[in-house]
Amino acid sequence: MVRHCSRRCQIRDKAAKRRAIQAGATVDVISRHRIHVRDSWTCHICGDPVDRDAVVPDLEAPVLDHVIALAKGGSHSEDNLKTAHFYCNSVKRDLEDGWSALAG
C-alpha cells in the first residue's frame, strides 16, 4: 500500500494515475516529496524555487510536470516527472518540444 503525506496528495496521485492509464502510459508508484527533494524544490522550467507551502491554484505552488507529456507517449514515472511551478506547468502544457530553462 502506498502512503501519502496528506489526503490532498492521495487525491492528486489518484487523479494523475487515472490520466496516465487513460493515455495508455506506463504507471509507476511515485513519491511527490521525493521528486521535489531530488529537484531541490526548483522549477525545471524557469529555474526559480517553488514555494513549498503554496497550494494550487497559487501560481508558485509546486506541482509535478511530465517532461514527455502523457499525450506524447510519456510515462507516469519518477524518470519522467520533474518539479515545476503551477504557473510554468500550466503555460508549458503539452508543447511538442517541451519548454525548459534548464535543459537536461
C-alpha positions as CSV (number, residue, x, y, z in Angstrom):
1,M,0.0,0.0,0.0
2,V,1.3,3.5,-0.9
3,R,1.2,6.0,1.9
4,H,0.7,9.7,1.3
5,C,1.6,12.7,3.3
6,S,-1.9,14.1,3.2
7,R,-5.4,13.4,1.8
8,R,-4.7,16.1,-0.8
9,C,-1.6,14.2,-2.1
10,Q,-3.6,11.0,-2.2
11,I,-6.3,12.6,-4.3
12,R,-3.8,14.2,-6.7
13,D,-1.9,10.9,-7.1
14,K,-5.0,9.0,-7.9
15,A,-6.1,11.6,-10.5
16,A,-2.6,11.5,-12.1
17,K,-2.6,7.7,-12.3
18,R,-6.1,7.8,-13.8
19,R,-5.0,10.2,-16.5
20,A,-1.9,8.2,-17.3
21,I,-3.8,5.0,-17.6
22,Q,-6.4,6.7,-19.9
23,A,-3.5,7.9,-22.1
24,G,-2.1,4.3,-22.2
25,A,1.1,5.3,-20.3
26,T,3.2,3.2,-18.1
27,V,2.3,3.9,-14.4
28,D,4.8,3.6,-11.6
29,V,4.5,4.2,-7.9
30,I,5.9,7.7,-7.3
31,S,6.6,9.9,-4.4
32,R,5.9,13.6,-5.0
33,H,8.0,14.6,-2.0
34,R,11.0,12.5,-3.1
35,I,10.8,14.2,-6.6
36,H,10.6,17.7,-5.1
37,V,13.6,16.9,-2.8
38,R,15.6,15.4,-5.8
39,D,14.9,18.5,-7.8
40,S,15.9,20.8,-4.8
41,W,12.4,22.3,-4.8
42,T,13.3,24.1,-8.0
43,C,11.1,24.5,-11.1
44,H,12.8,22.8,-14.0
45,I,11.0,25.1,-16.4
46,C,12.1,28.6,-15.2
47,G,14.9,27.7,-12.7
48,D,13.3,29.5,-9.7
49,P,12.5,27.9,-6.4
50,V,8.9,26.8,-5.8
51,D,7.0,27.8,-2.7
52,R,6.9,24.6,-0.6
53,D,3.9,25.9,1.4
54,A,1.8,27.1,-1.5
55,V,-1.2,25.2,-2.7
56,V,-2.7,25.1,-6.2
57,P,-4.1,27.4,-7.6
58,D,-1.3,29.6,-6.2
59,L,1.0,30.3,-9.2
60,E,4.1,29.5,-7.1
61,A,2.8,26.1,-5.9
62,P,4.9,23.0,-6.5
63,V,3.5,20.5,-9.0
64,L,4.9,17.6,-11.0
65,D,5.4,18.0,-14.7
66,H,5.5,15.1,-17.1
67,V,8.7,16.1,-19.1
68,I,7.4,14.0,-22.0
69,A,3.7,14.6,-21.9
70,L,1.4,11.7,-21.4
71,A,-0.3,12.8,-24.7
72,K,3.0,12.3,-26.4
73,G,3.7,8.8,-25.0
74,G,5.5,9.8,-21.8
75,S,5.2,7.6,-18.7
76,H,4.0,8.4,-15.2
77,S,7.3,7.5,-13.6
78,E,9.9,9.4,-11.5
79,D,12.2,9.4,-14.5
80,N,9.7,11.4,-16.5
81,L,8.5,13.7,-13.7
82,K,10.1,17.0,-12.5
83,T,9.2,19.8,-10.1
84,A,7.6,22.8,-11.6
85,H,5.6,25.9,-10.6
86,F,1.8,25.5,-11.1
87,Y,2.1,28.6,-13.4
88,C,5.0,27.3,-15.5
89,N,3.5,23.9,-15.9
90,S,0.2,25.5,-17.0
91,V,1.9,27.5,-19.7
92,K,4.0,24.6,-20.9
93,R,1.1,22.2,-21.2
94,D,2.0,19.6,-23.7
95,L,4.1,21.6,-26.1
96,E,5.8,19.2,-28.6
97,D,9.4,20.0,-27.8
98,G,8.7,21.0,-24.2
99,W,9.8,24.2,-22.7
100,S,12.6,24.4,-20.1
101,A,15.1,27.0,-19.0
102,L,17.1,24.1,-17.5
103,A,17.7,21.7,-20.4
104,G,18.9,18.3,-19.4
